[in-house]
């Protein structure tokens, strides 16, 4: 069993940057594929980015390509999402997730989830 804890959310102006973190506890997630999802107010949770178990491959939603970067620090057992050039459309609760298996953008493919961190981008 792995527990995931997100941090780094907050309020930022449009055009600004934030870096989200997702730390593992209980067991290492070094062998897992990891991902970020987000849920805007009143909408479904949707895929943002994922990184595979050996960090060789990443995948991004079209809406964040070129602005967001997913990465992992194995020494700290922590995953990150660097978010640049934020817009109000990026507002939502951001969740990290983990799975045994390859890259996936499907929410149901992930077995473990964090509690989420709120990101609010003001115009």
C-alpha positions, -999 to 999 in steps of 0.1 A, spaced: 0 0 0 13 34 -9 0 67 4 4 99 -17 4 134 -4 2 164 -27 15 199 -18 24 232 -35 -10 244 -46 -22 279 -41 -34 311 -57 -14 326 -86 -20 352 -112 -25 344 -148 9 339 -165 25 328 -133 40 295 -122 36 268 -95 53 236 -87 33 208 -73 48 179 -53 36 144 -46 54 125 -19 51 88 -12 48 71 21 42 36 32 62 22 4 83 36 -24 66 44 -57 99 40 -76 85 11 -97 52 28 -105 39 48 -133 28 82 -119 4 108 -131 -13 141 -124 -50 146 -129 -71 177 -122 -107 185 -115 -120 220 -123 -151 232 -104 -182 214 -116 -163 192 -140 -150 157 -143 -114 147 -132 -92 147 -163 -57 136 -172 -28 161 -171 5 143 -173 21 109 -166 56 95 -163 65 58 -167 82 36 -142 117 42 -155 112 79 -163 120 72 -199 86 84 -212 61 110 -204 27 119 -217 8 152 -215 -27 164 -222 -28 187 -252 -40 216 -231 -7 216 -210 19 206 -236 48 230 -236 37 246 -203 38 218 -178 66 193 -170 63 161 -150 93 147 -132 104 124 -104 131 126 -78 139 90 -68 161 100 -39 132 119 -23 105 95 -36 87 126 -48 70 135 -81 67 170 -94 45 190 -118 61 223 -129 34 245 -142 43 276 -162 22 302 -181 -8 294 -160 -43 305 -171 -76 305 -153 -86 274 -172 -59 256 -152 -78 262 -120 -89 230 -101 -80 204 -76 -48 185 -87 -44 149 -78 -14 126 -81 -19 90 -89 1 58 -92 -3 25 -109 15 -7 -117 18 -7 -154 27 15 -183 17 51 -192 -20 57 -192 -43 87 -194 -73 68 -181 -84 77 -146 -96 42 -139 -62 27 -147 -47 42 -115 -48 23 -82 -36 49 -57 -46 85 -53 -37 115 -32 -62 138 -15 -56 167 -39 -42 202 -37 -61 233 -49 -47 255 -77 -65 287 -84 -54 310 -112 -68 345 -112 -72 366 -143 
